[in-house]
Amino acid sequence: MKKRRLLLVAAFLISVLAACTEADDTKDKTEEAKETPVEVTEAKEDSLTVVRTAYARAEANRLTPVSLESPGELESIDVKEGTVVKKDDVIATIKTPVGNQTIRASKAGTIVNLQAETGDMVSGEDPLAMLADLDKMKLTFTISAALHSKLKVDDELDVELSDKAYKAKVTHVASMPNDTGLFPVEVTVKTEDKDILIGTVAKVNIPVTKVKKAIIIPTEAIVDEGDASYIFIVRDHHAEKLEVEVLESQSSQSAIKGDVQAADEIVTSGMQGLEDGDKIKVVGVEG
C-alpha cells in the first residue's frame, strides 16, 4: 500500500514538472513570437550628391578638310564614308588639264562628308571630304545658371554613348549665356570604338552636391507621421524610435539630422506596426 502511494506521488510530481516545462516552452515561444523581423543598414556620414542629366550630340574632336590643288574630273576614289586612313594614304585621283593629281591624307583620321562620286567634276573651292579625329569625340551641351558654378574645366563626368560608359573631361565652360539664356559646355571623350557615328546622342551625367557632411540613410527608412519624420535604430535588440530632420531627400537616399551617428543600425524594412521599444530580430543587412 505504501509503495503504491509513493508511485502515485512520483507520477504527480512528474506531471507537474512536465506541465511547468511545457508552460516555460510556451512562454519562450510567445516571447520569441513577439520579436519583429527587420532588415537594417548602417548610417553613413557623407555628402548627398544628386545627378543632373544633359544630352549632347557627338562631334569629331577635330575636322581637317581634304583640299584640292586644282579643279578637275574625279577619276577614282580609293575611300568611302567612314574609311580610316593613315597619313599619306591615297584618297582620290583627279584628272586636271595639267595632268593627274593624287589626293593624299594630310593626317590620320576617318573619312566623313564625302559627297562626290567617280566621274564628278570637282572644284578647289569646297573640300572633297573631311578627315575626322574620332579617337576623341567632342560633346556640346548647355546648362542652366544654377549648374554653371558646379562645372569647371578639367572636371571629369560620366557619359553614356552608344550604350557604353565613358569618362569625359570638361574642356570649355562658357562664361556668357547664349540666346536662350543657357551656358554652352564642351567635353571630350576618348573612344576606342570607331563605329560611333557623328551625331550620336550622348547622355552626360553632372553630379551636384546638395548637402555636405551629413548622416546619409536610405529614404525608405524614414517614416512620416504628420509633419514629423522618424526612423528606428537598433539598440540592444530593441527598436528605438527617433525623430529626425530631413535635410534633403532623393528617391534612394536622404540626408538627415538628429541623434544619429555613423555606423548606427537603421531599420529599413519591417517598420509597419513597429513601436518604440519593441523587440526586434535582424533578418537581413543591406550593403
C-alpha positions in Angstrom: 0.0 0.0 0.0 2.8 2.4 1.0 4.6 1.6 -2.3 1.5 2.4 -4.2 1.3 5.8 -2.6 4.9 6.5 -3.4 4.2 5.7 -7.0 1.2 8.0 -7.1 3.2 10.8 -5.6 6.0 10.3 -8.1 3.6 10.3 -11.0 2.0 13.5 -9.7 5.4 15.2 -9.4 6.4 14.1 -12.9 3.1 15.5 -14.4 3.6 18.8 -12.5 7.2 19.1 -13.8 6.0 18.3 -17.4 3.3 21.0 -17.2 5.9 23.6 -15.9 8.3 22.7 -18.7 5.5 23.0 -21.3 4.5 26.3 -19.8 8.1 27.6 -20.0 8.3 26.4 -23.6 5.1 28.2 -24.4 6.3 31.3 -22.7 9.6 31.2 -24.6 7.8 30.7 -27.9 5.4 33.6 -27.1 8.3 35.9 -26.3 10.1 34.8 -29.5 6.9 35.4 -31.5 6.9 39.0 -30.2 10.2 39.7 -32.0 9.6 41.7 -35.1 11.8 40.7 -38.1 13.5 43.6 -39.7 16.2 44.5 -42.2 18.8 47.1 -41.3 21.7 49.1 -42.8 24.4 51.2 -41.4 24.1 55.0 -41.3 26.9 56.8 -43.1 28.4 60.3 -42.8 28.9 61.6 -46.3 27.7 64.2 -48.8 24.4 63.8 -50.6 25.0 64.1 -54.3 22.3 64.1 -57.0 22.9 63.6 -60.7 21.6 66.0 -63.3 21.4 64.9 -66.9 22.2 66.7 -70.1 22.0 65.4 -73.7 24.5 66.2 -76.4 25.4 65.1 -79.9 28.8 63.6 -80.6 31.0 65.5 -82.9 34.5 64.8 -84.2 37.1 66.4 -81.9 38.8 67.9 -84.9 37.9 68.1 -88.6 40.5 68.6 -91.3 39.4 69.4 -94.9 40.6 67.3 -97.8 41.5 70.1 -100.2 42.2 70.0 -104.0 45.1 71.9 -105.6 43.1 72.5 -108.8 39.6 71.5 -110.2 39.1 68.5 -112.5 37.3 65.3 -113.0 37.2 62.7 -110.2 38.9 59.8 -112.0 39.0 57.4 -109.0 38.1 57.3 -105.3 40.1 55.0 -103.0 38.0 55.6 -99.9 34.4 55.7 -98.8 32.4 57.3 -96.0 33.9 56.0 -92.7 37.1 54.7 -94.1 40.0 55.0 -91.6 43.2 56.3 -93.3 46.7 56.9 -92.3 48.8 59.9 -93.2 49.7 60.0 -96.9 47.2 57.3 -97.8 45.7 57.9 -101.3 42.2 59.2 -101.1 41.4 60.0 -104.8 42.8 60.8 -108.2 41.7 63.9 -110.1 42.2 64.4 -113.9 43.1 68.0 -114.5 44.2 70.0 -117.6 47.8 69.8 -116.3 47.7 66.1 -115.5 46.5 63.7 -112.9 46.5 64.9 -109.3 46.8 62.4 -106.4 45.0 63.5 -103.3 46.5 62.1 -100.1 45.5 62.2 -96.4 47.3 65.0 -94.7 47.0 63.2 -91.4 45.4 60.1 -89.9 41.7 60.1 -89.4 38.3 58.9 -90.6 36.7 60.0 -93.9 33.4 61.9 -93.4 31.3 64.2 -95.5 32.4 62.5 -98.8 29.8 63.7 -101.3 31.4 63.2 -104.8 31.5 60.1 -107.0 33.8 58.8 -109.7 33.2 60.9 -112.9 32.1 64.0 -111.0 33.6 67.4 -111.7 35.1 68.8 -108.5 36.4 72.3 -107.8 39.0 73.6 -105.4 36.5 75.8 -103.7 35.0 73.1 -101.5 36.8 70.2 -99.8 36.4 66.8 -101.3 35.8 65.4 -97.9 36.7 65.9 -94.2 39.2 64.0 -92.1 37.7 63.4 -88.6 39.7 62.7 -85.5 37.4 60.1 -83.9 39.9 59.0 -81.3 38.3 61.7 -79.3 34.7 62.8 -79.6 33.5 66.3 -78.6 30.2 66.7 -76.9 28.5 70.1 -76.6 25.5 70.8 -74.4 24.0 73.6 -72.4 23.4 74.1 -68.7 21.4 76.5 -66.6 22.8 79.3 -64.5 22.2 77.1 -61.4 24.6 74.5 -62.7 27.1 76.9 -64.1 29.1 77.1 -60.8 29.1 73.3 -60.5 31.3 72.7 -63.5 34.8 73.8 -64.3 37.5 73.0 -66.9 39.2 69.6 -66.3 36.2 68.2 -64.3 35.5 64.6 -65.1 32.0 63.5 -66.0 30.3 60.1 -66.7 29.0 59.8 -70.2 26.8 57.2 -71.9 27.5 56.9 -75.6 26.1 54.2 -77.9 25.2 52.1 -74.8 28.7 52.3 -73.4 30.1 54.2 -70.4 32.9 56.6 -70.8 34.7 59.2 -68.9 34.6 62.7 -70.3 36.8 65.8 -69.5 35.3 69.3 -69.5 37.3 71.4 -71.9 35.2 74.6 -72.0 32.5 76.2 -69.9 31.2 79.4 -71.5 31.2 82.5 -69.2 28.3 84.1 -71.1 24.9 82.6 -71.8 23.7 82.0 -75.4 20.5 83.5 -76.8 18.4 81.0 -74.8 19.9 82.1 -71.5 21.9 78.8 -71.2 25.6 78.3 -71.0 27.3 76.1 -73.6 29.7 73.4 -72.3 32.2 71.2 -74.2 33.6 67.9 -73.1 35.9 65.4 -74.8 35.6 61.6 -74.7 38.4 59.2 -75.6 36.8 56.5 -77.7 38.3 53.3 -79.0 35.2 52.4 -80.8 35.5 53.9 -84.4 31.9 52.7 -85.1 30.4 55.6 -83.1 28.8 57.9 -85.6 29.0 61.7 -85.6 25.6 62.9 -84.4 25.0 60.1 -82.0 23.1 61.3 -78.9 25.1 61.1 -75.7 23.9 61.3 -72.1 26.0 63.4 -69.8 25.7 63.0 -66.0 26.5 66.0 -63.9 26.9 65.3 -60.2 25.6 68.1 -57.9 26.3 68.1 -54.2 23.2 69.1 -52.3 24.3 68.6 -48.7 27.8 68.3 -47.3 28.8 66.2 -44.3 25.5 64.8 -43.1 24.1 61.4 -42.0 23.0 59.6 -45.1 20.4 56.8 -44.9 18.1 55.1 -47.3 15.0 57.1 -48.0 12.8 54.1 -47.3 13.9 54.0 -43.7 12.1 57.3 -43.0 8.6 57.1 -41.5 6.5 60.2 -41.9 3.8 60.9 -39.3 2.0 64.2 -39.9 4.6 66.9 -40.1 7.3 64.8 -38.3 9.7 62.3 -39.6 11.0 59.3 -37.7 13.5 56.4 -38.0 14.1 53.3 -36.0 17.5 52.5 -34.6 18.6 49.1 -33.3 19.5 49.3 -29.6 20.3 46.1 -27.7 17.8 44.0 -29.9 15.1 46.6 -29.5 13.8 49.4 -31.7 14.3 52.9 -30.7 12.1 55.5 -32.4 13.9 58.8 -33.1 12.5 62.0 -34.6 14.9 63.4 -37.3 15.1 66.4 -39.5 15.2 65.6 -43.2 17.7 68.0 -44.8 17.4 66.7 -48.4 15.6 63.7 -49.8 16.1 61.9 -53.0 14.5 58.7 -54.3 17.1 56.4 -52.9 19.0 58.3 -50.2 18.3 61.1 -47.8 20.4 63.4 -45.6 19.1 63.7 -42.1 19.9 65.5 -38.8 19.2 64.1 -35.4 20.5 61.9 -32.6 22.1 59.5 -35.1 25.7 58.6 -35.5 27.6 57.0 -38.4 27.5 53.2 -38.1 24.2 53.1 -36.2 22.0 50.3 -37.5 18.9 51.8 -39.1 15.8 49.7 -39.8 15.0 49.8 -43.5 12.3 47.1 -43.7 9.7 45.8 -41.2 8.7 49.2 -39.7 5.0 48.7 -40.3 3.4 48.3 -36.9 6.8 48.8 -35.1 6.7 50.8 -31.9 9.4 52.3 -29.8 10.9 49.7 -27.5 9.6 46.7 -29.5 11.9 43.7 -29.5 13.3 43.0 -33.0 15.2 40.4 -34.8 17.6 41.3 -37.6 17.0 39.0 -40.6 18.8 40.9 -43.2 21.6 43.5 -43.6 21.7 45.8 -46.6 25.0 46.9 -48.2 
